[in-house]
Amino acid sequence: MIELIQFPWSPFCLVQRRILEYAGVPFKKTNIHNQDRSLVWRLTRRRYYGVPIIRDGRAVVFETDDHSQVIAKYIDGKYQLNLFPRTFRGVDRILWRFIEEQVEGPCFRLNDIYWEDFVPKAERLAFLRFKERKFGRGCLDQWRTRQHELITDLTQVLVPFELMLAGRPFLLQEQPHFIDFDLWGMLANFLFTGHYQLPALHSCLNEWFARMSKLKPAAAQSEKLHS
Ligand SMILES: N[C@@H](CCC(=O)N[C@@H](CS)C(=O)NCC(=O)O)C(=O)O
């Protein structure tokens, strides 16, 4: 059984969790502590400390750079999900960079404003220190002060996706593409604590998000198509 090693709120982990759910196979989720990456470090033979990673029997799969998508491609190949069709090769890379930079930026900051909701007490010191070392002292308070501005930024950055969804059920085609899962993960991170809703004016995006959240496993869908 595949094991997903993760933080439950991480946008990148949410992407892989949703793909595994879509694959319709049983998988195990192992949550690690933000400040204790020893399991990841050990499994990757001291080559990686980020999350997510997956373990599948003797194989341990992890990203090789910020935009490599090694894990998603591994799951895609193993379960024949066709999430990276040839038609969009190249275009998909531009899109996932945009999603993981421009969309992820406001999403994780808006989620982190409520960090005390999801970081256990014992891990808060390490979490705060990690954030402040990476984004500067007082960053979480600054994001709280800028909350409305960040929501406006997010609304703006989602416009292209709303337009893409005006004419089809998923972002690029009639079936979900990796890009759908990638955007879903960023937005699921934004919505993680339950303090927000997706911008109401993006009605197609709201419908798409609900569709993506209850997507039936790929195998069940193709059985339906061929029955
Ligand atoms: N592009 C990577 C990004 C993964 C990533 O940034 N993970 C964060 C958690 S959300 C992490 O573990 N970063 C390293 C660290 O926190 O030290 C992916 O898609 O998996």
Ligand as a Chemical Component Dictionary entry (heavy atoms), coordinates in Angstrom:
data_LIG
# 
_chem_comp.id                   LIG 
_chem_comp.type                 NON-POLYMER 
_chem_comp.pdbx_formal_charge   0 
_chem_comp.three_letter_code    LIG 
# 
loop_
_chem_comp_atom.comp_id 
_chem_comp_atom.atom_id 
_chem_comp_atom.alt_atom_id 
_chem_comp_atom.type_symbol 
_chem_comp_atom.charge 
_chem_comp_atom.model_Cartn_x 
_chem_comp_atom.model_Cartn_y 
_chem_comp_atom.model_Cartn_z 
_chem_comp_atom.pdbx_ordinal 
LIG N1  N1  N 0 7.509  21.536 -4.994 1  
LIG C1  C1  C 0 7.466  20.751 -3.798 2  
LIG C2  C2  C 0 7.271  21.689 -2.638 3  
LIG C3  C3  C 0 7.073  20.996 -1.340 4  
LIG C4  C4  C 0 7.174  21.952 -0.177 5  
LIG O1  O1  O 0 7.462  23.148 -0.314 6  
LIG N2  N2  N 0 6.936  21.406 1.000  7  
LIG C5  C5  C 0 7.077  22.167 2.217  8  
LIG C6  C6  C 0 5.905  21.946 3.138  9  
LIG S1  S1  S 0 4.433  22.638 2.469  10 
LIG C7  C7  C 0 8.339  21.686 2.889  11 
LIG O2  O2  O 0 8.405  20.592 3.431  12 
LIG N3  N3  N 0 9.370  22.513 2.776  13 
LIG C8  C8  C 0 10.636 22.267 3.343  14 
LIG C9  C9  C 0 10.716 22.785 4.733  15 
LIG O3  O3  O 0 9.667  23.125 5.295  16 
LIG O4  O4  O 0 11.798 22.831 5.306  17 
LIG C10 C10 C 0 6.352  19.744 -3.928 18 
LIG O5  O5  O 0 5.504  19.886 -4.826 19 
LIG O6  O6  O 0 6.309  18.768 -3.182 20 
# 
loop_
_chem_comp_bond.comp_id 
_chem_comp_bond.atom_id_1 
_chem_comp_bond.atom_id_2 
_chem_comp_bond.value_order 
_chem_comp_bond.pdbx_ordinal 
LIG N1  C1  SING 1  
LIG C1  C2  SING 2  
LIG C1  C10 SING 3  
LIG C2  C3  SING 4  
LIG C3  C4  SING 5  
LIG C4  O1  DOUB 6  
LIG C4  N2  SING 7  
LIG N2  C5  SING 8  
LIG C5  C6  SING 9  
LIG C5  C7  SING 10 
LIG C6  S1  SING 11 
LIG C7  O2  DOUB 12 
LIG C7  N3  SING 13 
LIG N3  C8  SING 14 
LIG C8  C9  SING 15 
LIG C9  O3  DOUB 16 
LIG C9  O4  SING 17 
LIG C10 O5  DOUB 18 
LIG C10 O6  SING 19 
# 
